[in-house]
Amino acid sequence: MSDMHLDIRQFIASDRDELQRIRALAFAPVFSSFRNIVGPEIAEVALASAEAEQAQLLTKICAPDSREQVLSRCSTGKSWGLSLSRWTKRPGLARSA
């Protein structure tokens, strides 16, 4: 049995393509199932831009000015997943003494 080294680190721009590939693979069965349930005529309209919207959402979440904290999970330098956190600033919670 080999030891697998896993890292969880801050997202970096070079992770984007691999995470987009993983996103597309993860959502492919969802879109396929939806197409099978509603039929091709409805799916053509309902999913016309859904896959592109998913890609755009990941790009937005990973942008430097995003409110999301994106962490990449990596093994041997290659991303294989991500975690998201959202930090919301609320008045009065971070007052200095």
C-alpha positions as CSV (number, residue, x, y, z in Angstrom):
1,M,0.0,0.0,0.0
2,S,1.4,3.4,-1.0
3,D,1.1,6.5,1.1
4,M,-1.0,9.2,-0.5
5,H,-0.1,12.8,0.4
6,L,-3.1,15.1,0.4
7,D,-2.9,18.9,0.6
8,I,-5.7,21.4,1.2
9,R,-4.6,24.8,0.1
10,Q,-5.9,28.2,-1.1
11,F,-7.2,28.1,-4.7
12,I,-4.7,29.4,-7.2
13,A,-5.5,30.4,-10.8
14,S,-3.7,27.4,-12.3
15,D,-6.3,25.1,-10.5
16,R,-9.2,26.6,-12.6
17,D,-9.0,24.3,-15.6
18,E,-8.8,21.1,-13.6
19,L,-11.7,22.2,-11.3
20,Q,-13.8,23.1,-14.4
21,R,-13.1,19.6,-15.7
22,I,-14.2,18.1,-12.4
23,R,-17.3,20.3,-12.3
24,A,-18.3,19.2,-15.8
25,L,-17.9,15.6,-14.8
26,A,-19.9,16.0,-11.6
27,F,-22.8,17.7,-13.3
28,A,-23.0,15.5,-16.4
29,P,-25.1,12.9,-14.8
30,V,-27.4,15.5,-13.3
31,F,-28.0,17.1,-16.7
32,S,-28.4,13.7,-18.4
33,S,-30.9,12.6,-15.8
34,F,-32.9,15.8,-16.2
35,R,-33.0,15.4,-20.0
36,N,-34.3,11.8,-19.5
37,I,-37.0,12.9,-17.1
38,V,-38.4,15.9,-19.0
39,G,-37.7,14.8,-22.5
40,P,-35.6,16.4,-25.3
41,E,-38.1,19.2,-26.2
42,I,-38.3,20.6,-22.6
43,A,-34.6,19.9,-21.9
44,E,-33.5,21.9,-24.9
45,V,-35.2,25.0,-23.5
46,A,-34.6,24.4,-19.8
47,L,-31.0,23.4,-20.2
48,A,-30.1,25.8,-23.0
49,S,-27.6,27.7,-20.9
50,A,-27.4,25.6,-17.7
51,E,-24.0,24.0,-18.4
52,A,-22.4,27.3,-19.4
53,E,-24.0,29.0,-16.3
54,Q,-22.4,26.3,-14.1
55,A,-19.0,27.1,-15.6
56,Q,-19.5,30.8,-15.2
57,L,-20.5,30.3,-11.6
58,L,-17.3,28.4,-10.7
59,T,-15.3,31.1,-12.5
60,K,-17.1,33.8,-10.4
61,I,-16.7,31.9,-7.2
62,C,-12.9,31.5,-7.8
63,A,-12.4,35.2,-8.8
64,P,-9.9,37.2,-6.6
65,D,-12.7,39.6,-5.5
66,S,-15.2,36.8,-4.6
67,R,-16.7,36.6,-1.1
68,E,-16.0,32.8,-1.3
69,Q,-13.0,31.2,0.2
70,V,-12.0,28.4,-2.2
71,L,-9.7,25.7,-1.0
72,S,-8.3,23.2,-3.5
73,R,-7.7,19.6,-2.4
74,C,-4.7,18.2,-4.1
75,S,-2.7,15.0,-4.4
76,T,0.7,15.0,-6.0
77,G,0.2,18.6,-7.1
78,K,-3.1,17.9,-9.1
79,S,-6.4,19.3,-7.9
80,W,-9.1,16.7,-7.4
81,G,-11.7,18.7,-5.5
82,L,-12.6,21.9,-3.8
83,S,-14.3,23.3,-0.7
84,L,-16.1,26.6,-0.4
85,S,-16.8,28.8,2.5
86,R,-18.5,32.2,2.5
87,W,-17.6,34.8,5.1
88,T,-20.3,37.4,5.8
89,K,-19.3,40.6,7.6
90,R,-21.9,41.7,10.0
91,P,-21.9,45.0,11.9
92,G,-20.8,44.7,15.5
93,L,-19.2,41.3,15.4
94,A,-15.6,42.4,15.0
95,R,-15.2,45.5,17.2
96,S,-11.8,46.4,18.5
97,A,-11.4,47.3,22.2
